[in-house]
């Protein structure tokens, strides 16, 4: 169960930072550098790429029904709950107040959303939608590693334009450091 990205994160490395790293002074290749930055950021960020959110982003996933216990949150680095919405048995959309739910870090990779009172019993099947914000805070080591990876990969592609779409070993090594491993 991978979440969908509802609101994408800002680039991990800005155009200004990248141009400093690349030692580029002109604006002639800004579009090209931005394309490299976007591709490199996608390689180092997101639940579908590395299994975790690095840059602050809004994610959403669906459930077929409410569980007996907590709701497992995919893509670690949970920041805040936006909403839990569902359609009740009569067809009306309902929302559970975020204040009635708490986040508990699990002993596994992901944490869980736990309700203050039992989950609703009247949810229609396949109508539960959980939306939340995830991302690493400043100073988090994963963020620093991902930023370095984006700079490295952008430089690699900038220096060898025919290599676009290829990834040097150093990029793979950095990615391995931040990728979520599930056993």
N, C-alpha and C positions, 0 to 999 in steps of 0.2 A: 504494500500500500504506500505508494509514493505520493506526496502532496503535489498539487498544482501550484505554480507561481501565479499569484493574483496581481501582485505589485512587485515588479522587478527591483533589485537593489541598484543603487548608484554604482558606477564603475568603481572597482577596488582601487584603481590607480587613475588619477586624473590625466588629462592630456598634458597639462603643464608639468606634472611629475614625470610622465613618460618622456617628454621632450628633453627634460634635464638629464634623464638617465641615458637617452639616446644621443645627447649632445647635438640636438637639432635646434637651430635658431629661427628658421623661416616658417611660414605658415603654408607653404606650397603643398606639403604632404599631410596636413592635419587630418583629412578624411581617411587617408590610408592608415595612419597611426591609430585613429579612433576605431577603425575596423579591426585592426590587430588587437587593440585593447579589449574590445567587446568579445572577440573570439577567445582570447587568453583568459578573460574573466570567467567566461562560461566553462572553461576547462578546470578552473580552480574554485568554483563556487556553485552551490546549489544542490538540492536534494537528488536531482537526477544525474548529477555529475560526480560529486564526492560524498553524497549522503548526509551533508550538513549544510546549513546556511552560514555563510561567512559575512557577507554584506547584509544589512537590515533589509528584509523583504517580507511581504505578506504572503502566506501560504494557506492552502485550503485542501481538505480532503473529505471524502464521504465515508459514511458507515452504513451498513445494511440495517443495523439495529443498535440500540444502546447495550453495552456490555453489563455483566453482573457487577463488575468492579470498576476500575479506572479505565480511562481511554488512553491508550498508548499514543504518544506523540512522535510521529516520524520526523526525521531531520533534526538532530540535536541543535542546541543553541536557542531553545525556546526563550522568548523575551516576554510576550504578553498575549493573553487571549483576546481576540477581537469579538468573536461570537460563536455560539452554538445554536444553530437553527434547525428546525425540523417541521414536518407537516404532521399535524395530529390526525387521529382516526376520522375526524369530520372534514378534513381537507383544509383546515386553517393553518397558516404558518405561525409557528411559535418560536420564541427566542428565550434561551435560558440566560439569566443575568450573569455576567462574568463574576460578579461579587459572590455568587453562590457556588463557585467552582474554585478549587485551588490546584496549583501545580506542585507535584511532588517528584523530586528526582528519584528515579528508580536505580536499582543496582545494575541494570542493564545499560545499554547505550542510550536509550530513550527514557524520558520521564513520563509521568501520567497526569491526566486531569482527573481530579477526584471531586465528586459532588458533595455539597454540604448535606443534602438529603438524597434519597434514591433517585436515579434517573427516571424520567417519565416513562410510563408504561403504554401510553397511547400513541406512540410514534408510528406512522405508517412505514412500511418497509422501504428501504433504500431512499430515505428522504433526509437523513441526518447529515449536516454540513458543518464542519469545524473549521473556523478561520482563525489564524493566529499570526503573530509577528515573531520572526526568528532572526538571529544574526549575532555575530561576535561583538562584544564591547571593545572599545579602544583599549589597547594594552594586552589584549588576548593573544597568546602566542600563535594560534591558528591564523589570526588576521595578518600578523607580520609575515608568516610563511607564505600565505596566499598572495600577498602583495609582492613579495620578492619573486614568486613564481610568475606572476603576471608581467612584471618588468623583464624578467629573463626571457620569457617566451615571446614577448613583443619585440625585444631586441633581436632575438634569433630570426624571427620572420622579417623584421625590417632589414637586417643585414643580408639575408638570403631569401629574396622574395619568391623564388621558385620552391622554397621549402614550406610555403604556407600549407597548413594542414598536417605537417609533420611535427613531431614533438621530440626535442632532444632528451637524452637520458636524465639530465639534471632536472628538467621539468617533471618527468615521471617520478623521480626521487622525491621532489618536494611535495608532489601530489600525494604520494604514499604516506607522508607524514601527517596529513590532515584528513585523509579519507577515512570514513567510518567503516569499520570492519564488523560484520555480523557473523556470529558463529552458529 
